[in-house]
Amino acid sequence: MSSDFWRGRKVFITGHTGFRGSHLALALKKAGAEVFGFSLSPSTNPNFFEVANVGQGMSSTFGDVRDGTALKASLEFSQAEVVFHLAGGGGLRDSWDKVSETYSSQVMGSVNLLECLRETATVRAVVFLSSDKVYRPSKTELVESDPLAGGAPAATAKACVDLILESYLQGVFAPEKYNKHKIALASARMGSAIGGGDFSPESFIWQLAQANQAGLDLPLKNPDSIRPWMHVDDAVSALRTLAQGLLEQGPKLSGAWNLGVGTSHQMSVGQATEIFKAQYRNSSVKEFTLASKGSTHGLLNSEKALNQLSWQPHVSVEVSIQKTADWYKQYFA
């Protein structure tokens, strides 16, 4: 990725006060981009947006993506060339407590943005943040052509948004009409990310950090559960790389993209906990043996991203956990 590619470019981020949105905004500002954000106020206290002073040096509008008028005004004001749509997220479990809000925010918020894009004169590339949970878990490695399915409301809503995006790509923003609309759109499917500043009540890492700060051992429900672990720096890199590809290659890259980690980034919850504890407490890692095979979360096959975007994760699973532990240790210091 060219170090000067983002310098001076105007970028619009929905959901910029969230965990990944804040990290993306910081990275783009550091790269020299002019960043505009549209989002609800931070949903937790503390939150990374305020802790890291993300709002400094960028334009922030606090609003709801379901408010199409406000969203359109903010997007027009930005005169952005690139849009990252990260708003309308939320945890899988708590989405059952606010089903209507989850669907209206993700689905109608996305439709509002797509309708705004029909009237924009400046936007050329749009990346929608999707999820690895949109697929029907039918096999170990999932590819972009695998069928979508429902689950928790948050996951089902993301699947709905991917289908809506596909509809727009067959109609209003069809590649063969690119000379008219001049917008390339893509869906970035990725799993959850770890890193400093995730203060979500559902975050296992945040719970682990609080326990270590208190000198306690966090009780683990499923220590043998094997998960893929992706650092937020790699997640941000994936989003930026996809957006750059859309700008440079246009509709050739429109559509769905898996941007995940492979088997080398798999580790059990118990093993990850031991590495985090050791880094936090400046001690050696205790040997951890799985009592059983445990469950394995499905992996995204990201060969398409490697072959066409030259993107792959660079932060190893061990370093990801160690960097995260260091961040929280400094936060509490």
TORNUTI-421044 format. One line per 3 residues: number of its first residue (from 1); their letters; for each residue x, y, z of C-alpha. Coordinates in steps of 0.2 Angstrom, whole numbers. Layout:
N
NUM) A) X/Y/Z; ... .
This chain:
333
1) MSS) 0/0/0; 7/17/-5; 11/28/10 .
4) DFW) 5/43/0; -11/36/-7; -23/43/6 .
7) RGR) -14/60/8; -27/73/5; -41/61/1 .
10) KVF) -58/65/8; -65/50/18; -82/48/26 .
13) ITG) -85/35/39; -101/30/47; -99/22/64 .
16) HTG) -83/31/67; -86/32/86; -86/13/87 .
19) FRG) -70/2/91; -66/-2/73; -72/14/66 .
22) SHL) -61/24/78; -46/14/74; -49/16/55 .
25) ALA) -51/35/58; -35/36/67; -26/26/54 .
28) LKK) -33/37/40; -29/53/48; -11/47/51 .
31) AGA) -10/43/33; -15/61/28; -33/59/24 .
34) EVF) -46/72/28; -58/62/38; -77/65/41 .
37) GFS) -87/55/53; -106/52/55; -111/41/70 .
40) LSP) -121/40/86; -112/45/102; -100/32/109 .
43) STN) -111/18/117; -99/14/131; -91/23/145 .
46) PNF) -76/22/144; -74/21/125; -59/21/113 .
49) FEV) -66/37/104; -63/48/119; -49/39/127 .
52) ANV) -38/40/111; -45/58/107; -50/51/90 .
55) GQG) -61/67/86; -47/79/86; -42/84/68 .
58) MSS) -57/77/60; -75/83/57; -88/73/67 .
61) TFG) -107/73/65; -117/64/79; -133/57/71 .
64) DVR) -142/41/67; -140/33/50; -159/30/50 .
67) DGT) -161/49/48; -159/50/29; -159/69/29 .
70) ALK) -146/71/41; -135/58/33; -137/65/16 .
73) ASL) -132/83/22; -117/76/31; -111/66/16 .
76) EFS) -114/81/4; -104/92/16; -89/80/16 .
79) QAE) -87/80/-3; -79/63/1; -72/52/-12 .
82) VVF) -72/36/-1; -85/30/11; -83/17/24 .
85) HLA) -100/11/31; -97/4/49; -113/10/58 .
88) GGG) -127/-1/63; -116/-14/72; -119/-22/89 .
91) GLR) -116/-38/98; -124/-54/93; -131/-58/110 .
94) DSW) -138/-41/115; -146/-40/98; -159/-51/104 .
97) DKV) -164/-38/117; -166/-25/104; -172/-34/88 .
100) SET) -182/-20/80; -168/-8/83; -155/-19/76 .
103) YSS) -164/-22/60; -169/-4/57; -152/2/60 .
106) QVM) -142/-10/50; -155/-13/36; -163/4/34 .
109) GSV) -147/14/38; -139/5/24; -153/8/12 .
112) NLL) -152/27/17; -134/27/13; -136/18/-4 .
115) ECL) -150/31/-8; -138/45/-4; -125/38/-15 .
118) RET) -137/39/-30; -136/58/-29; -118/60/-24 .
121) ATV) -106/69/-36; -90/65/-27; -90/47/-20 .
124) RAV) -80/34/-30; -78/19/-18; -89/12/-4 .
127) VFL) -84/-2/8; -98/-9/19; -92/-19/34 .
130) SSD) -101/-36/35; -98/-51/45; -91/-69/45 .
133) KVY) -108/-74/53; -118/-70/37; -114/-88/30 .
136) RPS) -123/-104/33; -109/-114/43; -109/-129/32 .
139) KTE) -90/-132/31; -74/-127/39; -68/-114/26 .
142) LVE) -81/-102/19; -79/-93/2; -88/-78/-5 .
145) SDP) -100/-89/-16; -107/-99/-1; -125/-96/4 .
148) LAG) -130/-83/17; -141/-88/32; -149/-81/47 .
151) GAP) -144/-82/65; -144/-69/79; -153/-53/73 .
154) AAT) -136/-44/71; -129/-58/60; -146/-59/50 .
157) AKA) -147/-40/47; -129/-41/40; -134/-55/28 .
160) CVD) -149/-44/23; -138/-29/20; -126/-40/9 .
163) LIL) -142/-45/-1; -147/-27/-3; -130/-22/-9 .
166) ESY) -130/-36/-22; -147/-29/-28; -140/-12/-30 .
169) LQG) -125/-19/-39; -137/-28/-51; -147/-12/-54 .
172) VFA) -142/6/-49; -124/3/-47; -122/-11/-60 .
175) PEK) -104/-12/-66; -109/-10/-84; -117/7/-79 .
178) YNK) -101/13/-71; -98/27/-83; -114/34/-77 .
181) HKI) -113/32/-59; -94/30/-56; -96/21/-40 .
184) ALA) -88/4/-35; -96/-4/-20; -90/-19/-10 .
187) SAR) -94/-29/6; -80/-33/18; -84/-49/27 .
190) MGS) -73/-51/43; -75/-58/60; -73/-49/76 .
193) AIG) -56/-40/80; -46/-38/96; -35/-24/101 .
196) GGD) -33/-10/113; -49/0/116; -63/-12/115 .
199) FSP) -74/-8/130; -89/-18/124; -98/-27/139 .
202) ESF) -98/-42/127; -79/-41/124; -70/-56/131 .
205) IWQ) -54/-47/130; -61/-32/140; -67/-44/154 .
208) LAQ) -50/-52/154; -41/-35/156; -52/-30/170 .
211) ANQ) -49/-47/179; -30/-45/177; -30/-28/183 .
214) AGL) -40/-34/199; -27/-48/201; -41/-61/197 .
217) DLP) -43/-76/186; -57/-74/174; -68/-90/174 .
220) LKN) -69/-97/157; -85/-105/151; -77/-114/136 .
223) PDS) -58/-114/137; -56/-127/124; -66/-117/111 .
226) IRP) -54/-113/96; -57/-96/88; -48/-86/75 .
229) WMH) -40/-70/82; -38/-55/71; -29/-39/77 .
232) VDD) -38/-23/74; -23/-16/64; -26/-30/51 .
235) AVS) -44/-26/51; -41/-8/47; -28/-13/34 .
238) ALR) -40/-24/26; -53/-11/24; -41/2/18 .
241) TLA) -34/-10/5; -51/-15/-2; -56/4/-3 .
244) QGL) -39/8/-12; -43/-7/-24; -60/0/-28 .
247) LEQ) -53/17/-32; -39/10/-43; -49/-4/-52 .
250) GPK) -67/2/-51; -81/-10/-53; -70/-25/-57 .
253) LSG) -68/-27/-38; -86/-23/-33; -95/-37/-23 .
256) AWN) -91/-48/-8; -74/-50/0; -68/-62/14 .
259) LGV) -55/-53/24; -51/-65/38; -37/-75/46 .
262) GTS) -32/-93/43; -28/-108/53; -11/-100/59 .
265) HQM) -22/-87/69; -33/-100/77; -30/-103/96 .
268) SVG) -41/-109/110; -49/-97/123; -38/-105/136 .
271) QAT) -22/-103/127; -26/-84/123; -30/-81/141 .
274) EIF) -13/-88/147; -4/-77/134; -13/-62/139 .
277) KAQ) -10/-65/158; 8/-68/155; 11/-52/145 .
280) YRN) 0/-42/158; 9/-49/173; 27/-50/165 .
283) SSV) 28/-68/168; 31/-83/157; 17/-92/148 .
286) KEF) 12/-108/156; 10/-123/145; -8/-126/141 .
289) TLA) -15/-143/135; -32/-144/128; -43/-156/138 .
292) SKG) -53/-160/122; -53/-155/104; -66/-142/108 .
295) STH) -77/-132/96; -70/-124/81; -77/-108/73 .
298) GLL) -78/-107/54; -64/-99/45; -66/-87/31 .
301) NSE) -56/-92/15; -48/-76/10; -38/-82/-5 .
304) KAL) -47/-70/-16; -41/-55/-6; -23/-62/-7 .
307) NQL) -23/-65/-25; -32/-49/-31; -28/-37/-17 .
310) SWQ) -12/-44/-11; -19/-43/6; -16/-54/21 .
313) PHV) -15/-52/40; 2/-48/46; 0/-48/65 .
316) SVE) 2/-65/72; -10/-72/85; 3/-71/99 .
319) VSI) 8/-54/95; -10/-48/93; -14/-54/111 .
322) QKT) 2/-47/118; -1/-30/110; -18/-30/117 .
325) ADW) -13/-34/134; 1/-20/134; -13/-8/128 .
328) YKQ) -24/-11/143; -10/-12/155; -5/6/149 .
331) YFA) -23/11/150; -25/6/168; -7/13/173 .
